[in-house]
Amino acid sequence: MKATIELNKKLTAAEIIELTKGGRIFSAAFIKKDGELRKGLFRLGVKKGVKGKGFAFDPIAKGLVSVYDMKKQAFRFITAAQLLSLTAQGVRWIYKPETDQQRFNRVWNDGGEIDKKINHINSI
């Protein structure tokens, strides 16, 4: 594996499609609707069994990615909001939510700019 990238935001359906384009096989771990953890091998761009009608809705607008499940030999949807990890092209993307302390540090770690402004106001 080349690299691991930790994200503190979820990937969108469009980003997932961009990362896995070209018909390459990728693995993903996500939470199913019933709360169960699901891991599997998937692929985009499979034409097997497709009749050309398309969907009656826009899956990307709903945050869904249509994939071919290599194990079950069937088409499935992955909900982008439920995705925990994705491995494609030798790179693994892992969703790790930001903790409260990390969020506090990010918001308040401004290099002392606020303190400088307060000291300037106090000196006036």
C-alpha positions in Angstrom: 0.0 0.0 0.0 1.4 3.4 -1.0 -0.2 5.7 1.5 -2.9 6.3 4.1 -4.8 9.5 4.1 -6.9 10.4 7.2 -9.9 12.7 6.5 -11.9 14.6 9.1 -14.8 15.1 6.5 -16.8 12.6 4.6 -16.2 12.0 1.0 -19.0 13.0 -1.3 -20.5 10.6 -3.9 -18.8 12.6 -6.7 -15.4 12.4 -4.9 -15.8 8.6 -4.5 -16.5 8.2 -8.2 -13.5 10.4 -9.1 -11.2 8.3 -6.9 -12.4 5.0 -8.3 -13.0 5.8 -11.9 -11.6 3.7 -14.8 -13.2 0.4 -13.9 -10.7 -0.4 -11.2 -11.5 -2.7 -8.4 -11.6 -1.0 -5.0 -12.4 -2.0 -1.4 -14.7 -0.1 0.9 -16.0 -0.3 4.4 -19.3 1.4 5.3 -22.2 1.2 7.7 -25.4 -0.4 6.1 -28.9 1.0 6.7 -29.4 -1.5 9.5 -26.3 -0.4 11.3 -24.1 -3.4 10.3 -20.5 -2.9 9.2 -20.0 -4.0 5.6 -16.7 -4.5 3.8 -16.3 -5.6 0.2 -14.7 -5.4 -3.2 -16.5 -3.2 -5.7 -16.1 -1.8 -9.2 -17.5 1.1 -11.2 -18.3 1.0 -14.9 -19.6 -2.6 -15.1 -21.9 -3.1 -18.1 -22.9 -6.8 -17.3 -26.7 -7.1 -17.0 -27.4 -3.5 -17.8 -30.3 -2.8 -20.1 -29.6 0.8 -20.8 -32.6 2.3 -19.1 -30.7 4.1 -16.3 -32.1 5.2 -13.0 -35.4 7.0 -12.4 -33.5 9.4 -10.0 -30.1 11.0 -9.7 -28.1 8.8 -7.3 -25.2 11.4 -6.9 -27.7 14.1 -5.8 -28.9 11.6 -3.1 -25.3 10.8 -2.0 -25.4 7.3 -3.5 -22.7 5.6 -5.6 -23.8 2.7 -7.8 -21.2 -0.1 -7.7 -20.9 -3.6 -8.8 -20.3 -6.0 -5.8 -17.6 -8.4 -6.9 -18.4 -11.0 -4.3 -22.2 -11.1 -4.7 -22.0 -10.5 -8.5 -24.8 -7.8 -8.3 -25.2 -4.1 -8.3 -25.4 -2.2 -5.0 -25.6 1.4 -3.8 -23.0 2.7 -1.3 -24.2 5.7 0.7 -21.4 8.2 0.7 -22.3 9.6 4.2 -21.9 6.1 5.7 -18.4 5.4 4.1 -15.7 4.7 6.7 -12.8 3.8 4.5 -11.9 3.4 0.8 -8.9 1.8 -0.8 -8.2 2.5 -4.4 -5.1 2.7 -6.6 -2.9 1.8 -3.6 -4.1 4.7 -1.4 -6.4 4.2 1.6 -8.7 7.0 2.6 -10.0 6.7 6.2 -12.7 8.9 7.8 -11.7 9.9 11.3 -14.0 12.5 12.8 -12.4 15.5 14.5 -12.5 15.4 18.3 -13.7 18.3 20.4 -10.2 19.1 21.5 -8.9 19.1 17.9 -11.8 21.4 16.8 -11.0 23.7 19.7 -7.3 23.8 18.8 -8.1 24.4 15.1 -10.4 27.3 15.9 -8.3 29.0 18.5 -4.8 28.2 17.3 -4.3 31.4 15.3 -0.7 32.1 16.1 -1.6 34.6 18.9 -3.4 37.1 16.5 -6.3 37.4 19.0 -3.9 38.1 21.9 -2.1 40.7 19.8 -5.3 42.5 19.0 -6.5 42.5 22.6 -3.1 43.9 23.7 -3.4 46.6 21.1 -6.9 47.5 22.2 -5.7 47.6 25.9 -2.8 49.8 25.0 -5.1 52.4 23.4 
